[in-house]
Amino acid sequence: MQIRKPKPDDRPEWDRLYSGYANFYKVDQTPEMRDRVWGWLHDPAHESEGLVAEEGDHLVALAHFRPFARPLSATTGCFLDDLFVDPETRGTGVADAMLAALEEIARTRGWTVVRWITAENNYRARAVYDRKAARTGWVTYDLVPGK
């Protein structure tokens, strides 16, 4: 398995995985939305970056991440926005490998933490996350402008 940045010809496989991710979280996602995110991943001026895991000639996982300011500690952290492993590949260590690759990127860039959220009921992923990271005591809120 190789973990690397997505290349332009990865688009169909990335679309399949990202669509699977949206379906898992029951998010309506249009092709235009995927176009926008794909554009972000290939725009050096945009903060969002990506990784993919390739096994043979197929992508089996994706991750999207970005730096974020941590004013209280005057440092920069890494926020993992999305991590999705093809259901047929789960349990093979791909998620561990993706997190290890992201940890190495964070270490190399001097980021002080890799942080992410997941659904309370995402038990399978949480089993991996509980092995790899410390669960925080923070509660997440969403304020939707205009509502």
Disulfide bonds with the S-S distance in Angstrom:
none
